[in-house]
């Protein structure tokens, strides 16, 4: 009987190493999805450069992010968006178009983080990542329009720079302190829905 209990318990336990690996992978996937909701192009450039210079280890499904061409194209798009967000007073059209780009890309990067873990994990994390990207992107758009409709409390340039700093800090946290990022993301979701 004791052997049966031990065998059943082993089916439902997770070794600490595997748990830590899962936390890191989920933090990377959700961190990339969250970052995509803020600025997809900055996320691609930052993570690509971090991985290229050895400051971040990407899962197998995300090795494409280290590609020089992808980093260069994302860099050009980031610079374009940098100037659009700082010079155009009403960039609603830009925001609408990028809503349809950011959300699927965030979901795909989250799914890429768990590639090879089975279809249920890939689809589940992909959908969760797309949801987090959607939530983040819409929160950013709502905050931007709220601030700009209130008499320019922050200039577009200042708010965009703050957004970029938060993005870089969050991505760095995801690669170096994954449990902290997961906790912060859970807090973000609770804050949005409360």
N, C-alpha and C positions, 0 to 999 in steps of 0.2 A: 504494500500500500504506500509506503514511504517513497518508493521508487516512482510510482505513478504521480504522486504529488510533485516530486522534483521535476519530472518530465513535463508536466502541465505548467509548472511555474516557469520553466525555461522557455516555453513557447511564448509567454507574455512578458518576459523581461528583456530589457535592452541593455547591452553592455555599455559602460560609460563612454568608451571610445566611439562607439557607433552613435550614441546620443549626441556627443560633442560634434561629430561630423555632420549629423543632421541639422543641428542648430546653426553651424557655420553655413551650410548650403542654403538653408531657408533664409538666413539673414542676408546672404549675398543676393538671392533671388528677390526677396522683398525689398531690399535696399535699392536694387536696380529698378524695380517697378516704381518705388516711391520717387527715386531720382528722375525717372522718365516723366513722371507727372509734373515735376518742377521744370525741367528742361532736358529733353531727350538728348540733344546734341552735346550739351555740357557733360551729361552723364557718360555718353559714349567716349568723348575725348578724355575725360578724367580717368575713367576705369581703364581705357586702353593704354594710356600713358603710365598709370600706376602698374599695370601688369607688365608692360614692356620694360620698365625700369626695375622690376623685381620688388615693388612695394605691395603687390597684391597677387595672390594665387587664385586664378580663375578655375572653376570646374571645367571638365572636358567639353561640355555643351556650350561653353561661352568663350572658347579659345579664339573664335573669329574676331572677338573684340580687340585682340592684340594686332590685328592686321593693319599695316601702315596705310593702305589705301582707305580703309574704313575710317581710321582716325583722321586722315586728311580731309575726307569728304564731310565727316561730322564737324571738323574744325571750321571748314568753310561755311557750313550751315549755322554753326554757333555764332560766327562773326556776323553773318547776315542777320540772324535773330537779335544779336546784341545791338546792332544799329537800328533795326526796326523798332525794338522795344524802347529805345532811348530817344528816337527822333520822331516817331509817328505818335501823335496825341491819341488818336482812336485806332488802335490796331485790332479791332474786333474781328475783322475778316481773317487776319493772320491767326488769331486765337481759334476761330471756328475750324479752319483747315487743320490746324495742328492738334485739335481735339481728336480728329479721326486718324492722326498719325501716332500720337503719344500713347494712346490707350492700348491698341494692339501691340505696339512695340514693347511696352512695359510688360504686357502679359507674355509675350514671346521670350523676353529676356528672363523673366521669372521661371518660365517653363524650361528654358535652356539650362538653368542652374541645376535642375534635377534630372536632366536628360540621362537616360539609362537606368532610371530607378523604377521603371514600369509606367504603363500608360495612365494608371489612376493618379499616380503622383504627378506626372507631367501635366495632365489636364487639370487636376485640382490646384496645383501651384500656379499654373498659367491663368486660370480663372481668378484665383485670389490676387495674383499680381495685376491683372487687368483691372480688377475692382479697386485695388489700392492706387493704381495709376489714375484711374477715373476720379477717385475721391480726392487725391492730392491735386490733380490738375484743376478740378472745379473749385477747390478751396483757394488755390492760388488766384484763379480768375476772379472769384468772388471778392477776395481781399483786395485785389488790384482795383477793381471797379469801385469798391467801397471807399478806398483811400483817395482815388482820383476824383470821385464825385463829391468829396468833402472839402473841396478847396485846396487840393494839392498839399496835403499834410507832408507827403513825401513826393519828391520828384520821381518821374519814371526811372531816371538813371539810378537814384539812390535805392529805390525799392528793388530794382533789378540786381544791383550789386549785393544787397542783403540776401536776396533769394539765392544768388550764386554761392555766397559764403556758406549759407545754411546747407546747400546741396553738397558742397565739397566736404564740409564737416560731417555730414551724415554718411556719405560714401566712405570716408576714412574710418569712421566709427564702425561701419558694417564689416570692414575687413580686419580691423584690429580688436574690436570689442563687440562681437556679434550678439551676445545676449543683451547688452545695453541697447543696441539698435532695435532688437525685437521688442524690448520693453518700451522704448520710446515710440515705436510704431503702434503698439497696442494702446498706449496713452493717447496718441494722436487720433486714432479711430474712436476711442471713448470720448475724447473732447469734441470731435465733430458731431457725434450722435447724441451728446447730452444737452 
